[in-house]
Structures are given as C-alpha cells and as structure tokens.
Amino acid sequence: MPESIPCALTSAQPSRRLVAAGVIRRIPGRTITVRVTEAGATGVIAKQVTR
C-alpha cells in the first residue's frame, strides 16, 4: 500500500472570511438597505426620491 503524503492533507489554506454583506432593494415608493457585519445588522427604509 502506498504511503500517504501528510503535507498534502495539512496544506495551509488562505484565511478568508466574510467581513460584511449588504443588500439594497427598491420597491415602489421605498428603498430598503440592509448591512450585516460580525458586529450586527443595520437597516434603513427610506422614501424613494424621484429624479
């Protein structure tokens, strides 16, 4: 039986993690903005401004 290669099983993976995520949703007359981080979530519901 061939020997296993330990370095292939324990190779270092880059440390990547989600720092923040957000969404903006526009519905008739309103804009909803939500932001989520490790510290918590914030959100705003605002009247849509006509251009």
Secondary structure, DSSP 8 states (H G I E B T S, - for coil): -----HHHHS---------EEEEEEEETTEEEEEEEETTEEEEEEEE----
